[in-house]
Amino acid sequence: MVAKANLQETIPIPSGLSNAFKAELGRRMLTEVRERTGRGIDKKGKRFKGYSDEYKDSLDFKIAGKSNSVNLRQTGDMLADIEVLSIGSDSITIGYSSGYDDAGKVEGNVIGSFGNPTGDPSKARDFIGLPSSVVSRIVAEIRSEPEFREQRTERDSAIAGILSRFFIEDVE
């Protein structure tokens, strides 16, 4: 049975973001995961371990038409299917549902089991998720865009209203 923990990751985000902002953030997080994984890099910024020489010499490898570059894009389905599963007030969960057809394939990559009963961390290709520094960069990019720059949350508006009661503009 595939463990849910190996199919998804909940990523902390700043609180107080509007729903539209969080939806855009989730969309961009998926793009980042797909692009980074396509370059053969895991969620911690390390290169995926290459294929073993034994596997590269196998008939399975040749029939699959694989290259020496590990990027989880043999068919493209797995990366295309990653999705935003939920958006909370301070987190976004990305990954795959438990019923995903290729859940075993995803888990095999994430924990390095590849059909074996247990995983091997030295073979793992843990691609689901993003470091906080990348999330911060994406948040800053979105905040700099005109359609999100002026957007204020209800909390921001309430705080501004309270503060305006205490400050009086100087009149010349």
N, C-alpha and C positions, 0 to 999 in steps of 0.2 A: 504494500500500500504506500502510495506517495504521500509524504508529509507536507502539509500546507506551508510550513515554515520554509521549505525549499522551493516554493513556487512563487512567493511574494515577499515584498519588503515594505514596511511602513517607514516613511522618511519624514523626519520632523521638518516643519516649515514655520516661518514667523506667524504669530497669531495676529488677528485683526485684519487679515486680508479679505477683500470682497470675494464673493463667489465667482465673479467673472475673472478676477485675478488668479484665484486658485485653479480654475479650469484651464486657463492659459499656462500656468506654471506646470500643471500635470501634463499637458500636451507637450511642452518643451522638455520636460524630464524624460518622457518616452523617446523623443527625438535624440536627446543626448545619449541615452542608453543604447539605442540602435546604432548611432554613428560610432560611438566609442567601441562597442562590441564588434562592429564590422571592421574596425582597425586591429582587432585581436587583443584588446585591452580589457581587463576585468574591472570590477567596481572599485577596487583600491588603486587602480592606475598601473597595475603590473601586467606584463605580457602573458598571454595564455601559454601554458606549457605546450610545446610542440608534440606532434604525433611521434610515437615510438618508431624506431627503424623497422621493427617487426611488422607493425601495422602498415607502414608506408610500402613495404614489400608485398603486402597481402593482395589477394585477388579482390577482396571487398573494397579496398582503398582504390584500386584501379577501376573497378566497375562503377564506383560512386563518382568517379571523375574528380576526386579531390586534389587540391594543390597542397603544398607544404605549409601554406599559411592557414593557421587556425583562426577562424573568424565567425563560426557558428552560422554561416550563411549557405550551407549546402543547397537547401531548397528556398531559403528565405522566409519560410512559413513561421518558424519559431519567433524570430525577431519581429516579423510583421504582426504577430498575434499578441505581443505583450500589450497590456492595457492598464488604464487607471481603474482600479477596483473600487476605491472609495476615497472620498475627500472629507476630511474632518476639519475642526477649527484650527488644529495645529499640526496636522500631518496629512500626507497623501500616501495611499497604499497602491503600489504598482506590482504587476506580475501577471499571474495566470490563475484562473479559478481551479478548484479541485477537480472539476470535471473536464478540464482541457484534454483533448485527444492525445496530445504529445507530452502530457505531464511527466511521464517516466523519462522521456528524453531531456526535458528541462532539468529534472532532479538529477539525472545522471551527470549532466554538465556542472550543475551547481555544487554537488558534493563529490564528484569524481568517481561515481560508482560504475557507470557505463555497463549496466546489466548485472553487476555483482551485488551481493546482498548488503555489503557495506561500502562506504565511500572511502576514497583515498585523497586526503587534502592536497597531496603533491600533484595530483592529476586534475583537481577541481578547476572549473572555469566559472567562477561565481560572478555572473554578469548582471544580476538583478539588483539595482540600487545605485545610489550616488553618494559620494562624500559630501559632507556639509559645505565644504568650500565651493563645490560646483553648484549646489543648490543656492548658495548666497550669490554667486555670480549670475545665475539665471534670474533670481529675484531682482537684482540690481538692473539687469538689462530690461526687464519688463517695466520696472519703475521709471526708467528713463524714457519710455515711449509715451507720446502725447495722450493716447487714449487711457493710459493707466496713471500717468503722472498726477493728473488733477483729481483722480478718484479718491474720495475720502470715505472711510468707513463710518458707520453710525457712532462708534466709540470716539473716533477723532472729532466728529462734529459736536458731540456732547461735551467733550473736554474743551474744545474751542469756545463753546457757549459759556461754560463756567468761567473760563479764564477772562473772557471779554467783560464779565461783570466786575472784575477787580482792576482792570486797567482802563484808564480814560485817556483818549488821545489828547496830546497837547494842542491847544489852539493858539495860533499866532495872531 
